[in-house]
């Protein structure tokens, strides 16, 4: 971390604690591959005899896909509703937000939680509760994001995937079908990554990392959840019913189209970060290749056009 970024984080920690922190350390290992964790901002745990706080300092190289102001609003909304950690301070000019520290037995979620039905239920309940809140004030579309990122990679000749044109055409059709069927717009977390929630000792869940949060079709949240938690369509169908309360083929296929689009979105983000970010020690391009590979496999393993035809 540069001295200026460290000084900004120290300033905010001191403002919250009322004194300079006795310790200030990074509570996690930043990874872009195999997991995407801690990429959007430096994380700090600052503590003094009077208390402790977690600070997140957003990186400017993520500005093309992270709206910091909207992310902070979403995190504050979730904290006020008991869905996420309480937000204890925001310094928008510095790009820093502070949260209550969730001490052990709280821990980051992981792939081991995928098989725990109680944890899955808690994740679903938290995300549905977030969807019931007042709008964030940031209307978003995953298809708009894909269009923007595709333009960016093409303008800068960034390496992506040999079938990018096929992917773009597929999701243009998917977008048209979903739009023609109509959609609601509610606050959504928009990130299925298991590292983006905290799990308490009793399988309680708090959502974290609202970097993509916005007001959109609630089935995007479901799709992102399904592709992260389930490896095949059969299991994903059960997962959809677990979330929705009943099974509907058209709505299931709508959710899965969003889940597949999430792979393309993150593949493009990883490719752009790999080409443009100064943080070359992180394996952005490797992460992008994995998301593109998973998307390719999923499109080949099922009749993709049937998904679009059936989606409601």
C-alpha positions in Angstrom: 0.0 0.0 0.0 1.3 3.5 -0.8 2.0 5.8 2.1 -0.8 8.2 1.0 -3.4 5.4 1.1 -2.1 4.2 4.4 -2.2 7.7 5.8 -5.8 8.1 4.7 -6.8 4.9 6.4 -5.0 5.9 9.5 -6.7 9.2 9.6 -10.2 7.6 9.3 -9.4 5.0 11.9 -8.2 7.7 14.3 -11.4 9.7 13.7 -13.5 6.7 14.6 -11.6 5.5 17.6 -10.9 8.9 19.0 -7.2 8.1 19.2 -4.5 6.7 17.0 -4.9 2.9 16.7 -2.5 0.7 18.7 -2.5 -1.9 15.9 -3.6 -1.7 12.3 -3.4 -4.9 10.2 -4.9 -6.5 7.1 -7.3 -9.2 8.2 -7.3 -11.2 4.9 -5.1 -12.4 2.0 -6.0 -10.6 -1.2 -6.6 -13.0 -4.1 -7.7 -12.6 -7.7 -7.3 -16.3 -8.4 -8.5 -19.0 -7.6 -10.9 -16.8 -5.6 -11.7 -13.1 -6.1 -11.2 -11.7 -2.6 -10.3 -8.3 -1.2 -9.6 -6.9 -4.7 -11.9 -3.8 -4.6 -10.3 -2.2 -1.6 -7.5 -2.5 1.0 -9.0 -3.9 4.2 -7.7 -2.9 7.6 -8.5 -3.9 11.2 -7.7 -1.0 13.4 -7.8 -1.4 17.2 -7.1 0.5 20.4 -7.9 0.0 24.1 -11.3 1.6 23.4 -12.4 -0.6 20.5 -11.8 -1.8 17.0 -13.1 -1.2 13.5 -12.8 -2.7 10.0 -12.0 -0.2 7.2 -12.3 -0.7 3.5 -10.4 1.7 1.2 -11.5 1.4 -2.4 -8.9 1.1 -5.2 -9.2 3.6 -8.0 -8.5 0.9 -10.7 -11.9 -0.6 -10.0 -13.8 2.6 -10.8 -15.0 1.2 -14.2 -17.2 -1.3 -12.5 -17.6 -0.1 -8.8 -19.8 2.9 -8.0 -18.3 3.7 -4.6 -21.0 6.0 -3.4 -23.8 3.5 -4.3 -21.8 0.7 -2.7 -21.5 2.7 0.5 -25.2 3.5 0.5 -26.1 -0.2 0.0 -23.8 -1.3 2.8 -25.3 1.3 5.2 -28.8 0.1 4.2 -27.9 -3.5 4.9 -26.2 -2.6 8.2 -29.3 -0.6 9.4 -31.5 -3.6 8.5 -29.3 -6.1 10.4 -28.5 -7.8 7.1 -24.9 -6.8 7.1 -22.3 -5.4 9.5 -23.2 -2.0 10.9 -21.5 0.9 9.0 -19.8 3.1 11.6 -18.3 5.7 9.3 -18.0 6.9 5.7 -15.4 9.2 4.3 -16.5 9.4 0.6 -13.7 11.9 -0.3 -11.2 9.3 0.7 -13.1 6.3 -0.6 -13.2 4.7 2.8 -16.0 3.0 4.7 -15.8 1.6 8.3 -17.7 -1.3 9.7 -18.2 -2.9 13.0 -15.9 -5.8 13.5 -17.6 -9.2 13.5 -15.3 -11.1 15.9 -15.1 -14.9 16.1 -17.1 -17.1 15.9 -18.0 -15.0 12.9 -16.0 -16.1 9.8 -15.9 -15.6 6.0 -18.2 -17.9 4.0 -16.6 -20.6 1.9 -17.4 -23.5 -0.4 -17.9 -25.7 2.6 -21.0 -23.7 3.4 -22.6 -24.6 0.0 -23.6 -28.1 1.3 -25.1 -26.7 4.6 -28.8 -26.3 4.0 -29.2 -24.0 7.1 -26.5 -21.7 5.8 -28.0 -21.6 2.3 -31.3 -20.7 3.8 -29.8 -17.9 5.8 -28.0 -16.5 2.7 -31.3 -16.6 0.8 -33.2 -14.9 3.7 -30.6 -12.2 3.9 -30.7 -11.5 0.2 -34.5 -11.5 0.0 -34.6 -9.1 3.0 -32.2 -6.8 1.2 -34.5 -6.9 -1.9 -37.4 -5.7 0.3 -35.6 -2.4 1.3 -36.0 1.0 -0.2 -34.3 1.3 -3.6 -30.6 2.2 -3.5 -31.0 4.8 -6.2 -28.7 3.0 -8.7 -30.7 1.4 -11.6 -28.5 -1.3 -13.2 -28.5 -4.0 -15.8 -26.0 -6.7 -16.1 -26.5 -6.6 -19.9 -25.6 -2.9 -20.0 -22.5 -3.7 -18.0 -21.5 -6.4 -20.4 -22.0 -4.0 -23.4 -19.8 -1.5 -21.7 -17.0 -4.0 -20.8 -17.1 -5.5 -24.3 -16.6 -2.1 -25.8 -13.7 -1.5 -23.4 -11.9 -4.7 -24.3 -12.4 -4.2 -28.0 -11.2 -0.6 -27.9 -8.0 -1.5 -26.0 -7.5 -4.9 -27.8 -7.6 -6.8 -24.5 -7.4 -10.6 -24.8 -10.5 -12.3 -23.7 -11.9 -15.5 -25.3 -12.1 -16.8 -28.8 -15.9 -17.1 -28.6 -16.5 -13.6 -27.2 -18.6 -12.7 -30.3 -20.8 -15.8 -29.7 -21.2 -14.9 -26.1 -22.2 -11.3 -26.9 -24.8 -12.5 -29.4 -26.3 -15.0 -27.0 -26.8 -12.5 -24.2 -28.2 -9.9 -26.6 -30.9 -12.5 -27.4 -31.3 -13.3 -23.7 -31.7 -9.6 -22.9 -34.4 -9.1 -25.5 -36.4 -12.1 -24.2 -36.2 -11.0 -20.6 -37.1 -7.4 -21.5 -40.1 -8.6 -23.5 -41.4 -10.7 -20.6 -41.1 -7.7 -18.2 -39.2 -7.4 -14.9 -39.3 -5.8 -11.5 -36.5 -3.6 -10.1 -35.5 -4.0 -6.4 -32.2 -3.6 -4.4 -29.9 -6.5 -5.1 -26.6 -7.7 -3.8 -25.6 -9.0 -7.3 -22.7 -11.2 -6.1 -23.0 -14.9 -5.5 -19.4 -15.3 -4.3 -19.4 -17.3 -1.0 -16.6 -15.1 0.3 -19.1 -12.2 0.3 -21.0 -13.1 3.4 -20.0 -13.8 7.0 -21.3 -16.8 8.9 -21.9 -16.8 12.7 -21.6 -19.8 14.9 -25.3 -20.7 14.6 -25.2 -20.3 10.8 -26.4 -16.7 11.0 -25.4 -14.8 8.0 -24.4 -11.1 7.3 -23.9 -9.9 3.7 -20.7 -8.0 2.9 -19.1 -6.4 -0.2 -21.9 -4.4 -1.8 -19.5 -3.4 -4.6 -21.9 -4.3 -7.4 -25.2 -3.6 -5.5 -27.9 -1.8 -7.4 -31.6 -1.8 -8.3 -32.4 -4.6 -10.8 -34.3 -7.7 -11.6 -34.4 -9.8 -8.4 -33.8 -12.9 -10.6 -30.3 -11.7 -11.2 -29.6 -12.3 -7.4 -31.1 -15.8 -7.8 -29.0 -16.6 -10.9 -25.8 -15.5 -9.3 -26.6 -17.7 -6.3 -27.4 -20.7 -8.3 -24.3 -20.8 -10.5 -22.1 -20.3 -7.4 -23.8 -22.9 -5.2 -24.7 -25.7 -7.6 -22.6 -27.5 -10.3 -25.4 -28.7 -12.6 -28.9 -27.9 -13.7 -30.5 -30.7 -11.7 -29.2 -29.4 -8.4 -29.8 -25.8 -9.5 -33.4 -26.6 -10.0 -33.7 -27.7 -6.4 -31.8 -24.6 -5.4 -34.3 -22.4 -7.3 -37.2 -24.0 -5.5 -35.3 -23.5 -2.2 -35.2 -19.8 -3.0 -38.5 -19.2 -4.8 -40.7 -21.5 -2.7 -41.9 -23.3 -5.8 -40.6 -24.3 -9.2 -41.4 -22.5 -12.4 -39.4 -23.5 -15.6 -39.6 -20.1 -17.2 -38.4 -18.2 -14.1 -35.7 -20.8 -13.5 -34.3 -20.3 -17.0 -34.5 -16.5 -16.5 -32.4 -16.8 -13.4 -29.9 -19.2 -15.1 -29.5 -16.7 -17.9 -28.5 -14.1 -15.4 -26.1 -16.6 -13.7 -24.4 -17.3 -17.0 -24.2 -13.6 -17.8 -22.4 -13.2 -14.4 -19.6 -15.4 -15.7 -19.2 -13.2 -18.7 -19.3 -10.0 -16.6 -16.6 -11.2 -14.3 -14.5 -12.6 -17.1 -14.5 -9.2 -18.8 -13.7 -7.5 -15.5 -10.8 -9.8 -14.8 -9.5 -9.3 -18.4 -9.7 -5.5 -18.1 -8.0 -5.5 -14.7 -5.3 -7.8 -16.0 -4.6 -5.4 -18.8 -4.9 -2.1 -17.0 -4.3 -2.5 -13.3 -0.9 -1.6 -11.8 -1.4 -4.5 -9.3 0.3 -7.0 -11.7 1.1 -9.4 -8.8 -2.6 -10.4 -8.7 -3.7 -13.1 -11.2 -6.6 -11.1 -12.8 -6.2 -12.7 -16.2 -6.1 -16.2 -14.7 -9.4 -15.5 -13.0 -10.9 -14.2 -16.2 -9.8 -17.3 -18.1 -11.6 -19.5 -15.5 -14.9 -17.5 -15.7 -14.8 -17.7 -19.5 -14.0 -21.4 -19.4 -16.9 -22.1 -17.1 -19.3 -20.1 -19.3 -18.1 -22.0 -22.4 -18.7 -25.3 -20.7 -22.1 -24.4 -19.4 -23.3 -23.1 -22.8 -22.1 -26.3 -24.5 -23.5 -28.7 -21.9 -27.1 -27.6 -22.4 -29.2 -26.3 -25.3 -28.6 -22.7 -24.7 -31.2 -21.5 -27.2 -33.8 -23.5 -25.2 -33.0 -21.4 -22.1 -33.8 -18.2 -24.0 -36.9 -19.7 -25.6 -38.4 -20.9 -22.3 -37.3 -18.0 -20.1 -40.1 -15.8 -18.7 
